[in-house]
Amino acid sequence: MDEQLKDFMHYLIVEKGLSNNTIMAYERDLKSYLHYLKNVESVMTLNDVQRVHIIHFLRFLNEQGRSQKTLARHIASVRAFHQFLLRAKETDQDPSVQIETPRLERSLPTVLSLKEVEILLETPQPHDHFGIRDKAMLELLYATGIRVSELIGLEIDNVQLMMGFVRCTGNKERIIPIGRTASEAIKHYLEEGRPRFVTTKHQDHALFLNHQGKRLTRQGFWKILKKLTKEAGINKELTPHTLRHSFATHLIENGADLRAVQEMLGHADISTTQIYTQVTKTKIKDVYSKFHPRA
């Protein structure tokens, strides 16, 4: 079973070209699944897996208090794995075919108000190269709506300040405009901040570097964001995606075309972008309830 999992991971990396985070999620889910099959169901080979085994596994996750979202992700991982095995002729049947994915309630993303965004963006102090870098990162995230994984993946030449855009090479390559404020923050970082991160030992072409002169990691950014959120006195539960959500919501609130926002965010399906219109409607209802005399 372990060898077949390795083959599937190789397929995801080489043929599908998925991101590291997605591949790690698949591997984590499937290791849990295979451990359950071997140690609970006593299944010896993947060709022996039956639909009932998968149902038992999902029931086991549910009894552990796993969320519907987690169950849905596990089902997707298991289904993709069995489909791969069938195509590769490693098995002669797919036991996941009739397993239903639970219906998920789409929760609205956490969004900062314009005032909260201003406070957060002004929190990094440009007294040293760390503050200059953190300011540039936050400004760029809010100016473009790119994902944190895309932010830390940027190379220096992905940012064209003279022409006013960033070339994002995530799941879907796209060109996104950068506003004047973000451009100035990045220019300041490139001139005064980044050179102080560069070491003779590491010559990294990444745009954003850590104290070792290496590419900043997602975990590193997350620590920075939590620290700045606390300093800013913002009590909302922020995630690395919060500025992306705020970018999209504020654009739509100010009349931006939904298709244009979809293109900038890199969403394959416009229904994913439409959730931000729900955030805007919820905000309007809150304002109405608060201020209308007969609400």
C-alpha positions as CSV (number, residue, x, y, z in Angstrom):
1,M,0.0,0.0,0.0
2,D,2.8,2.4,0.8
3,E,4.4,1.9,-2.6
4,Q,1.1,2.7,-4.3
5,L,0.8,5.8,-2.2
6,K,4.3,6.9,-3.3
7,D,3.3,6.3,-6.9
8,F,0.2,8.5,-6.5
9,M,2.2,11.3,-4.8
10,H,4.7,11.2,-7.7
11,Y,1.7,11.4,-10.1
12,L,0.4,14.5,-8.3
13,I,3.8,16.2,-8.4
14,V,5.0,15.4,-11.9
15,E,1.8,15.1,-13.9
16,K,-0.7,17.2,-12.1
17,G,1.8,19.9,-10.9
18,L,-0.2,20.6,-7.7
19,S,1.1,23.0,-5.1
20,N,3.1,21.7,-2.1
21,N,0.3,22.5,0.3
22,T,-2.3,20.5,-1.8
23,I,0.1,17.5,-2.1
24,M,0.8,17.5,1.6
25,A,-3.0,17.5,2.3
26,Y,-3.5,14.5,0.0
27,E,-0.7,12.7,1.6
28,R,-1.9,13.4,5.2
29,D,-5.5,12.3,4.4
30,L,-4.4,9.1,2.6
31,K,-1.9,8.1,5.3
32,S,-4.7,8.3,7.8
33,Y,-7.0,6.3,5.4
34,L,-4.4,3.5,4.8
35,H,-3.6,3.3,8.5
36,Y,-7.3,2.8,9.2
37,L,-7.6,0.1,6.5
38,K,-4.6,-1.9,7.8
39,N,-5.1,-1.5,11.5
40,V,-8.9,-1.4,11.9
41,E,-10.3,-3.1,8.9
42,S,-7.4,-5.5,8.5
43,V,-7.4,-5.0,4.7
44,M,-4.3,-6.6,3.1
45,T,-4.3,-5.0,-0.4
46,L,-6.0,-2.0,-2.0
47,N,-7.8,-4.4,-4.4
48,D,-9.6,-5.8,-1.4
49,V,-11.1,-2.4,-0.3
50,Q,-14.9,-2.3,-0.5
51,R,-17.4,0.5,-0.3
52,V,-18.3,-0.4,3.3
53,H,-14.6,0.0,4.4
54,I,-14.7,3.6,3.1
55,I,-18.0,4.3,4.9
56,H,-16.6,2.9,8.1
57,F,-13.6,5.2,7.7
58,L,-15.8,8.2,7.3
59,R,-17.9,7.2,10.2
60,F,-14.7,6.9,12.3
61,L,-13.7,10.4,11.3
62,N,-17.1,11.7,12.1
63,E,-17.0,10.1,15.6
64,Q,-13.7,11.9,16.2
65,G,-15.6,15.2,15.7
66,R,-14.1,16.0,12.3
67,S,-16.0,18.8,10.5
68,Q,-18.0,18.3,7.3
69,K,-15.4,20.2,5.4
70,T,-12.7,17.7,6.6
71,L,-14.9,14.7,5.7
72,A,-15.4,16.2,2.2
73,R,-11.7,16.7,1.7
74,H,-10.9,13.1,2.8
75,I,-13.6,11.8,0.4
76,A,-12.0,13.8,-2.4
77,S,-8.5,12.4,-1.6
78,V,-9.7,8.8,-1.3
79,R,-11.7,9.1,-4.6
80,A,-8.7,10.5,-6.5
81,F,-6.5,7.8,-5.1
82,H,-8.8,4.9,-6.1
83,Q,-9.4,6.4,-9.5
84,F,-5.6,6.6,-10.0
85,L,-5.2,3.0,-9.0
86,L,-7.9,1.9,-11.4
87,R,-6.3,3.8,-14.3
88,A,-2.9,2.4,-13.5
89,K,-4.5,-1.1,-13.4
90,E,-3.3,-1.5,-9.8
91,T,-6.9,-2.5,-8.9
92,D,-9.8,-3.8,-10.9
93,Q,-12.6,-1.7,-9.2
94,D,-13.2,1.7,-7.6
95,P,-15.0,1.3,-4.3
96,S,-15.4,5.1,-3.9
97,V,-17.7,5.5,-6.9
98,Q,-21.0,5.8,-5.0
99,I,-19.7,7.5,-1.9
100,E,-21.5,10.8,-1.5
101,T,-19.8,14.0,-0.5
102,P,-21.5,15.8,2.4
103,R,-23.2,19.1,1.5
104,L,-21.2,22.0,2.9
105,E,-22.5,25.2,4.3
106,R,-20.5,28.0,2.8
107,S,-19.3,30.2,5.6
108,L,-18.7,33.9,4.8
109,P,-15.0,34.9,5.0
110,T,-13.7,37.2,7.6
111,V,-13.2,40.7,6.1
112,L,-11.6,43.8,7.6
113,S,-13.3,47.2,7.3
114,L,-11.5,49.9,5.4
115,K,-10.5,51.5,8.8
116,E,-9.1,48.2,10.1
117,V,-7.1,47.7,6.8
118,E,-5.6,51.2,7.2
119,I,-4.6,50.4,10.8
120,L,-3.0,47.1,9.9
121,L,-1.1,48.5,6.9
122,E,0.3,51.3,9.1
123,T,1.4,49.0,11.9
124,P,4.8,47.9,10.5
125,Q,7.3,50.6,11.4
126,P,9.9,51.3,8.7
127,H,12.6,51.8,11.3
128,D,14.5,48.7,10.1
129,H,14.5,46.3,7.2
130,F,12.0,44.0,8.9
131,G,9.4,46.8,9.2
132,I,10.1,47.9,5.6
133,R,9.6,44.3,4.4
134,D,6.4,43.7,6.4
135,K,4.9,46.9,5.1
136,A,5.7,46.0,1.5
137,M,4.1,42.5,1.9
138,L,0.9,43.8,3.5
139,E,0.5,46.6,0.9
140,L,1.1,44.1,-1.9
141,L,-1.4,41.6,-0.6
142,Y,-4.2,44.2,-0.2
143,A,-3.3,45.9,-3.5
144,T,-3.5,42.7,-5.6
145,G,-5.5,40.0,-3.6
146,I,-2.9,37.4,-4.3
147,R,-2.7,34.3,-2.1
148,V,0.0,34.1,0.5
149,S,1.5,31.1,-1.3
150,E,1.7,33.3,-4.4
151,L,3.2,36.2,-2.4
152,I,6.1,34.1,-1.0
153,G,6.6,32.5,-4.4
154,L,7.3,35.8,-6.1
155,E,10.7,36.4,-7.7
156,I,12.1,39.9,-8.0
157,D,11.5,40.1,-11.7
158,N,7.8,39.2,-11.2
159,V,7.2,42.8,-10.1
160,Q,7.3,45.5,-12.7
161,L,7.0,48.8,-10.8
162,M,7.5,51.0,-13.9
163,M,4.6,49.4,-15.7
164,G,2.6,49.0,-12.5
165,F,1.8,45.3,-12.4
166,V,2.8,42.0,-10.7
167,R,3.0,38.8,-12.7
168,C,1.6,36.0,-10.5
169,T,2.6,32.5,-11.4
170,G,0.4,30.5,-9.1
171,N,-2.1,27.9,-10.2
172,K,-3.2,30.2,-13.0
173,E,-0.7,32.8,-14.3
174,R,-2.1,36.3,-14.4
175,I,-1.1,39.9,-14.5
176,I,-2.5,42.1,-11.7
177,P,-2.2,45.9,-11.4
178,I,-0.4,47.4,-8.4
179,G,-1.5,50.8,-7.0
180,R,0.8,53.7,-6.3
181,T,0.9,53.1,-2.5
182,A,2.0,49.4,-2.9
183,S,4.5,50.3,-5.6
184,E,6.1,52.9,-3.3
185,A,6.3,50.4,-0.4
186,I,7.9,47.7,-2.7
187,K,10.3,50.2,-4.2
188,H,11.4,51.2,-0.7
189,Y,11.8,47.6,0.3
190,L,13.9,46.8,-2.8
191,E,16.2,49.8,-2.2
192,E,16.4,49.9,1.6
193,G,15.1,46.7,3.0
194,R,15.9,43.7,0.9
195,P,19.7,44.4,0.5
196,R,20.0,44.1,4.3
197,F,18.5,40.6,4.2
198,V,20.8,39.3,1.4
199,T,23.8,37.3,2.6
200,T,26.9,36.1,0.8
201,K,25.9,32.5,1.7
202,H,22.5,32.6,0.1
203,Q,21.8,34.3,-3.2
204,D,18.1,33.9,-3.5
205,H,16.1,35.6,-6.2
206,A,12.9,35.5,-4.1
207,L,11.3,38.9,-3.6
208,F,10.7,38.5,0.1
209,L,13.4,37.1,2.3
210,N,13.7,36.0,5.9
211,H,16.5,36.9,8.4
212,Q,18.7,34.1,6.9
213,G,18.5,35.6,3.5
214,K,16.3,32.7,2.3
215,R,12.8,32.8,0.8
216,L,10.2,33.7,3.4
217,T,7.9,30.7,4.2
218,R,4.2,30.6,4.6
219,Q,4.7,29.8,8.3
220,G,7.1,32.7,8.6
221,F,4.5,35.1,7.1
222,W,1.8,33.7,9.4
223,K,3.9,34.5,12.5
224,I,4.4,38.0,11.2
225,L,0.7,38.6,10.5
226,K,-0.3,37.3,14.0
227,K,2.3,39.7,15.6
228,L,1.1,42.7,13.6
229,T,-2.6,41.9,14.2
230,K,-1.9,42.0,17.9
231,E,0.0,45.2,17.7
232,A,-2.7,46.8,15.6
233,G,-5.3,45.9,18.3
234,I,-7.6,44.1,15.8
235,N,-9.7,41.5,17.6
236,K,-11.0,39.6,14.5
237,E,-9.7,36.1,13.8
238,L,-7.3,36.9,10.9
239,T,-5.8,34.3,8.6
240,P,-3.2,34.7,5.8
241,H,-6.2,35.0,3.4
242,T,-7.9,37.8,5.2
243,L,-6.4,40.6,3.1
244,R,-7.3,38.7,0.0
245,H,-10.9,38.5,1.2
246,S,-10.9,42.2,2.1
247,F,-9.4,43.2,-1.3
248,A,-12.2,41.4,-3.2
249,T,-15.0,42.6,-0.9
250,H,-13.9,46.2,-1.0
251,L,-13.6,46.2,-4.8
252,I,-17.2,44.8,-5.2
253,E,-18.5,47.3,-2.6
254,N,-17.1,50.1,-4.7
255,G,-18.7,48.8,-7.9
256,A,-16.0,46.7,-9.5
257,D,-17.2,44.2,-12.2
258,L,-17.4,40.7,-10.8
259,R,-15.7,39.2,-13.8
260,A,-12.7,41.5,-13.4
261,V,-12.4,40.6,-9.7
262,Q,-12.6,36.9,-10.7
263,E,-9.7,37.4,-13.1
264,M,-7.6,39.2,-10.5
265,L,-8.2,36.5,-7.9
266,G,-7.5,33.7,-10.4
267,H,-10.8,31.9,-9.7
268,A,-11.7,29.3,-12.3
269,D,-15.4,29.5,-11.5
270,I,-17.2,32.8,-11.0
271,S,-19.4,31.2,-8.3
272,T,-16.3,31.2,-6.0
273,T,-16.0,34.9,-6.5
274,Q,-19.8,35.5,-5.9
275,I,-19.4,34.7,-2.2
276,Y,-18.0,38.2,-1.8
277,T,-21.2,39.7,-3.0
278,Q,-22.9,37.9,-0.1
279,V,-20.5,39.6,2.3
280,T,-21.5,42.9,0.9
281,K,-25.2,42.1,1.2
282,T,-24.7,41.0,4.8
283,K,-23.0,44.3,5.6
284,I,-25.8,46.3,4.0
285,K,-28.3,44.5,6.1
286,D,-26.3,45.2,9.2
287,V,-26.2,48.9,8.4
288,Y,-29.9,49.0,7.7
289,S,-30.8,47.2,10.9
290,K,-28.6,49.5,12.9
291,F,-29.6,52.8,11.5
292,H,-33.1,52.6,10.0
293,P,-35.7,53.9,12.5
294,R,-38.2,51.1,11.5
295,A,-35.8,48.3,10.9
